[in-house]
Amino acid sequence: MPRASVPGIGEWHQCDLISQSCGLALIDASVDRKPNNIEGETILCILSQDCDIVADEHKEPFIDLLAGRIIPKIANENKNSRNPRCLDIEINDKALRFSIHDRFSVPKGCLSSVDKETSFRLGKKDKEIIRRWVSRRYVRAAFPDAFNERLSHGTIARLLKDPLSDDISIILVLVPNEELPAGQDYHIDVIIGIQDNLPQVKMDEIERSFDAALSVPGIVVDDLRLSTEDDITYRNLRTYQRLEADFRSLPEDSEKAIPPAGL
């Protein structure tokens, strides 16, 4: 693979954090909208994939970055990719918050004059969460409006933010992809991906709670099962759709949209 001509570029990897002292210079160099820089709070994370980082500048002239900020404490509803627009990550005694709107790009040469953050760094699991969270911006499921409307009358949105969901890695739903009229039920199958070695009492509580939350007027749960990640197949991921906390689209109201961090 052709290597980039930028000195030291090979030392950088996806999800590396950039020293806070270099944040302002990179934000000023942005070729996109410039996120806010708050001294002592702003932290930058590299989004570009490793091969793109080291690729020749003629093929990949820019580095994609994500601006975040240090916060006092994470919010439960922003953990583990639950919120597609806001992500909180805890690193030792630090808490970081990222907004999906705070992505920007800089010329690749800018990396030659900045340093890595040394006081803390993202772990392997944290990096995977960020990658999955960013990609969800483009691959989220689009359920029928009639299904979303019926589901919104239940308690599933609140349950997805409940601590009970901390042991759940994914919720997959098989639902007819059509707008059904009132009086005609959606019959669905559900797979709930859970962590390994959960006690039976916890598994029973998860199954009971989600069955009740999804069984609302107009929706019939034909099958609901709990599966560990090892038992979820590629066919499941291909044929089912992932149910997220924001299964409904945002309303067309700018005052209700989630703005970039700091605005």
LINSUL-V515606 format. One record per residue. N is the residue number from 0. RES is the residue in one letter. OMEGA is omega in whole degrees, -180 to 180 (999 if undefined). NEAR is the number of other C-alpha atoms within 8 Angstrom. Layout:
N_RES_OMEGA_NEAR ; N_RES_OMEGA_NEAR
//
This chain:
0_M_177_3 ; 1_P_-178_6 ; 2_R_179_7 ; 3_A_-179_10 ; 4_S_-179_7 ; 5_V_180_9 ; 6_P_176_5 ; 7_G_-176_7 ; 8_I_-179_12 ; 9_G_179_7 ; 10_E_-177_5 ; 11_W_179_9 ; 12_H_178_11 ; 13_Q_180_9 ; 14_C_168_10 ; 15_D_176_11 ; 16_L_-178_12 ; 17_I_-179_14 ; 18_S_-179_13 ; 19_Q_-179_10 ; 20_S_-178_5 ; 21_C_-174_10 ; 22_G_-176_13 ; 23_L_-179_8 ; 24_A_-180_7 ; 25_L_178_10 ; 26_I_178_11 ; 27_D_-179_7 ; 28_A_-177_9 ; 29_S_175_12 ; 30_V_179_8 ; 31_D_172_6 ; 32_R_-177_6 ; 33_K_175_8 ; 34_P_179_11 ; 35_N_173_7 ; 36_N_179_9 ; 37_I_-175_7 ; 38_E_-180_5 ; 39_G_-178_5 ; 40_E_-174_9 ; 41_T_176_13 ; 42_I_-178_13 ; 43_L_-179_13 ; 44_C_179_12 ; 45_I_178_14 ; 46_L_-177_11 ; 47_S_179_11 ; 48_Q_-173_8 ; 49_D_-179_9 ; 50_C_178_6 ; 51_D_179_8 ; 52_I_-175_15 ; 53_V_180_11 ; 54_A_179_12 ; 55_D_-178_11 ; 56_E_179_10 ; 57_H_178_5 ; 58_K_-179_6 ; 59_E_-173_11 ; 60_P_-174_9 ; 61_F_172_9 ; 62_I_179_13 ; 63_D_-178_11 ; 64_L_175_13 ; 65_L_179_13 ; 66_A_175_14 ; 67_G_178_14 ; 68_R_178_12 ; 69_I_-178_11 ; 70_I_-178_10 ; 71_P_-174_6 ; 72_K_180_5 ; 73_I_176_13 ; 74_A_-175_7 ; 75_N_-177_7 ; 76_E_180_7 ; 77_N_-179_12 ; 78_K_168_12 ; 79_N_176_8 ; 80_S_180_11 ; 81_R_-179_12 ; 82_N_-176_11 ; 83_P_-177_12 ; 84_R_-179_8 ; 85_C_-178_10 ; 86_L_175_15 ; 87_D_179_13 ; 88_I_180_11 ; 89_E_179_9 ; 90_I_-177_10 ; 91_N_-179_4 ; 92_D_-180_5 ; 93_K_173_9 ; 94_A_-178_13 ; 95_L_176_13 ; 96_R_178_13 ; 97_F_173_13 ; 98_S_-179_12 ; 99_I_-179_11 ; 100_H_-176_8 ; 101_D_173_12 ; 102_R_177_10 ; 103_F_-177_14 ; 104_S_176_11 ; 105_V_174_14 ; 106_P_-174_11 ; 107_K_-179_12 ; 108_G_-179_7 ; 109_C_-178_10 ; 110_L_-178_8 ; 111_S_-175_9 ; 112_S_180_6 ; 113_V_-178_9 ; 114_D_176_7 ; 115_K_173_8 ; 116_E_-176_10 ; 117_T_-176_6 ; 118_S_175_4 ; 119_F_179_6 ; 120_R_-178_9 ; 121_L_175_10 ; 122_G_-178_6 ; 123_K_-179_6 ; 124_K_179_6 ; 125_D_180_9 ; 126_K_180_10 ; 127_E_178_8 ; 128_I_-180_10 ; 129_I_180_10 ; 130_R_-179_9 ; 131_R_-179_9 ; 132_W_180_11 ; 133_V_-178_9 ; 134_S_180_8 ; 135_R_178_9 ; 136_R_-173_8 ; 137_Y_-174_5 ; 138_V_180_6 ; 139_R_180_7 ; 140_A_175_8 ; 141_A_-180_5 ; 142_F_176_8 ; 143_P_-179_9 ; 144_D_-179_7 ; 145_A_178_9 ; 146_F_178_12 ; 147_N_-178_11 ; 148_E_180_8 ; 149_R_-178_12 ; 150_L_-177_11 ; 151_S_180_9 ; 152_H_178_7 ; 153_G_-175_11 ; 154_T_-174_9 ; 155_I_-179_11 ; 156_A_179_10 ; 157_R_-180_7 ; 158_L_-180_12 ; 159_L_178_10 ; 160_K_-178_11 ; 161_D_177_8 ; 162_P_177_6 ; 163_L_-178_7 ; 164_S_-180_10 ; 165_D_-179_7 ; 166_D_-179_7 ; 167_I_-179_10 ; 168_S_-179_10 ; 169_I_173_9 ; 170_I_-178_12 ; 171_L_-177_14 ; 172_V_174_12 ; 173_L_-173_10 ; 174_V_177_10 ; 175_P_-177_7 ; 176_N_180_6 ; 177_E_178_5 ; 178_E_-179_8 ; 179_L_-180_9 ; 180_P_176_6 ; 181_A_-179_6 ; 182_G_177_5 ; 183_Q_-173_7 ; 184_D_166_10 ; 185_Y_175_11 ; 186_H_-172_10 ; 187_I_169_13 ; 188_D_-174_11 ; 189_V_171_12 ; 190_I_178_11 ; 191_I_179_13 ; 192_G_-176_14 ; 193_I_176_13 ; 194_Q_179_10 ; 195_D_170_6 ; 196_N_174_4 ; 197_L_176_8 ; 198_P_-175_6 ; 199_Q_-179_6 ; 200_V_179_6 ; 201_K_178_8 ; 202_M_179_10 ; 203_D_180_8 ; 204_E_178_8 ; 205_I_-178_10 ; 206_E_-179_11 ; 207_R_-177_8 ; 208_S_-178_9 ; 209_F_176_10 ; 210_D_179_10 ; 211_A_-177_8 ; 212_A_-178_11 ; 213_L_-179_13 ; 214_S_-179_10 ; 215_V_178_12 ; 216_P_180_7 ; 217_G_178_10 ; 218_I_179_14 ; 219_V_178_12 ; 220_V_179_12 ; 221_D_-179_7 ; 222_D_176_7 ; 223_L_-180_11 ; 224_R_176_8 ; 225_L_-180_10 ; 226_S_171_11 ; 227_T_-178_10 ; 228_E_179_10 ; 229_D_-176_6 ; 230_D_178_6 ; 231_I_-174_10 ; 232_T_175_7 ; 233_Y_178_6 ; 234_R_176_6 ; 235_N_-178_9 ; 236_L_-178_10 ; 237_R_-174_7 ; 238_T_177_7 ; 239_Y_174_10 ; 240_Q_-178_11 ; 241_R_178_10 ; 242_L_-179_10 ; 243_E_180_8 ; 244_A_179_9 ; 245_D_-178_8 ; 246_F_175_10 ; 247_R_177_5 ; 248_S_175_5 ; 249_L_177_6 ; 250_P_179_6 ; 251_E_-178_4 ; 252_D_-175_6 ; 253_S_-179_5 ; 254_E_-178_4 ; 255_K_178_7 ; 256_A_180_8 ; 257_I_-176_5 ; 258_P_175_6 ; 259_P_-179_10 ; 260_A_175_12 ; 261_G_-179_4 ; 262_L_999_5
//
